[in-house]
Amino acid sequence: MRALHLFSNFKWTGPAEPAVELVRRLGSLGHRCELAISTYTKGGDSRALLEEARARGVEPLLRFELPKHFAPIRDLRDARALARHLDETSPDVLHAHLSNDHLVGAVARRFSSSKTALVRSIYEGEIRRLSFRDRLCLRRTDAVIAPGRRAAEGLLAAGVRASRVKVVEPPLDLDRFDPSRVLPDVRPDLGLAPEEFVVGVIARVQRRRRFDVLLGAVAAAVEKVPRLRLLVVGRGTHLEAVARKPARRLGLEPVVRFPGYLSDEKYLAAIAAMDAVAFLVPGTDGTCRALRETMAMGKPAVVTRRGILGEVVDQGRTGFVVEERPEAIGRAFVELASDLGLRRSMGAEASADARRRWHPLHQAEAVAAVYAEVCRRGA
């Protein structure tokens, strides 16, 4: 099977890693895949995606501008160039990963004489509204890959045919997020004692992330579990107003730690230092990769029912799926803090779930099956 993947960005954004890894893993299964990325770098000359892809053994195709946002003249020029490329190379599948490259791909097929199938990956865990452009493109798409059931339901509600909607859970680097890895103990560096119960949250500190609810839950729980601590891994321009000041008002200054943004081994070590994690609102990555990373490392999770969160966590087995109220979230914190056996059981189940559901080869095999289906359908 031969596939050309389109990615209309030059930055290492949320969907970039799964797109690159999919190309790489499909190649390991014997499929011939190319990844065309954006060469339109207005506002910066960062080549992060190009460099990351090359580091992972994927040499991107730099033949199209592929701007992130709708640009009629550039998009039309790309569509014509892509149509010529399709006629020259005749790939079986054209796989779009973002909205603007989806548009370019859909238009290119109209110009091309090839019989290339069009597939789109969706990275939102919940689809509430689709633009006219997206609706138009989806009607001309042979298969749409959704990351979960809720996103699939949103596509069906938007009028996409059920036979064209495929659920394939996104992959995770399970070698990196391995609970058996030996990592440095960073609790002393974070001001955390060995006996303290640490709830971690990994998120950009923004108003919409409901830090008011999270801090309210911590305030309610710490009355019953004085050793509870909250570790906020992330940064944000409104951190002071959204998190630090509210924590001070609630008397939680001794309870909450703000180490900021962490990367590489420091990020892994911070996850290892956590006893449990909390996610109230999905971030810009609708597949909630940070939540899945912590679960892979054996951390039970407390989540709300927003977006894909309730699909990632299995209520009562890998964590708690609760109402978005401080009292409900606080009760889950208390239960986990009070029961070491429950924490260990849920953490082990979460790690096992990750290996069963999010192995990169599983995703590649599922996507290859989608390719085979759309090609049979179009034959």
Stockholm file with secondary structure:
# STOCKHOLM 1.0

chainA/1-379         MRALHLFSNFKWTGPAEPAVELVRRLGSLGHRCELAISTYTKGGDSRALLEEARARGVEPLLRFELPKHFAPIRDLRDARALARHLDETSPDVLHAHLSNDHLVGAVARRFSSSKTALVRSIYEGEIRRLSFRDRLCLRRTDAVIAPGRRAAEGLLAAGVRASRVKVVEPPLDLDRFDPSRVLPDVRPDLGLAPEEFVVGVIARVQRRRRFDVLLGAVAAAVEKVPRLRLLVVGRGTHLEAVARKPARRLGLEPVVRFPGYLSDEKYLAAIAAMDAVAFLVPGTDGTCRALRETMAMGKPAVVTRRGILGEVVDQGRTGFVVEERPEAIGRAFVELASDLGLRRSMGAEASADARRRWHPLHQAEAVAAVYAEVCRRGA
#=GR chainA/1-379 SS CEEEEEECCSSCCTTHHHHHHHHHHHHHTTCEEEEEECCCCTTCCCCHHHHHHHHTTCCCBCCCCCCSSCCHHHHHHHHHHHHHHHHHHCCSEEEECSHHHHHHHHHHHHHCCSCCEEEEECCCSCCCCCCHHHHHHHHTCSEEEESSHHHHHHHHHTTCCGGGEEECCCCCCTTTTCTTSCCCCCTTTTTCCTTSEEEEEECCCCGGGCHHHHHHHHHHHHTTCTTEEEEEECCCTTHIIIIIHHHHHTTCTTTEEEEECCCHHHHHHHHHHCSEEEECSCCSSTTCHHHHHHHHTTCCEEECSSTTHHHHSCBTTTEEECCSSHHHHHHHHHHHHHCHHHHHHHHHHHHHHHHHHCCHHHHHHHHHHHHHHHHHHHC
#=GC SS_cons         CEEEEEECCSSCCTTHHHHHHHHHHHHHTTCEEEEEECCCCTTCCCCHHHHHHHHTTCCCBCCCCCCSSCCHHHHHHHHHHHHHHHHHHCCSEEEECSHHHHHHHHHHHHHCCSCCEEEEECCCSCCCCCCHHHHHHHHTCSEEEESSHHHHHHHHHTTCCGGGEEECCCCCCTTTTCTTSCCCCCTTTTTCCTTSEEEEEECCCCGGGCHHHHHHHHHHHHTTCTTEEEEEECCCTTHIIIIIHHHHHTTCTTTEEEEECCCHHHHHHHHHHCSEEEECSCCSSTTCHHHHHHHHTTCCEEECSSTTHHHHSCBTTTEEECCSSHHHHHHHHHHHHHCHHHHHHHHHHHHHHHHHHCCHHHHHHHHHHHHHHHHHHHC
//
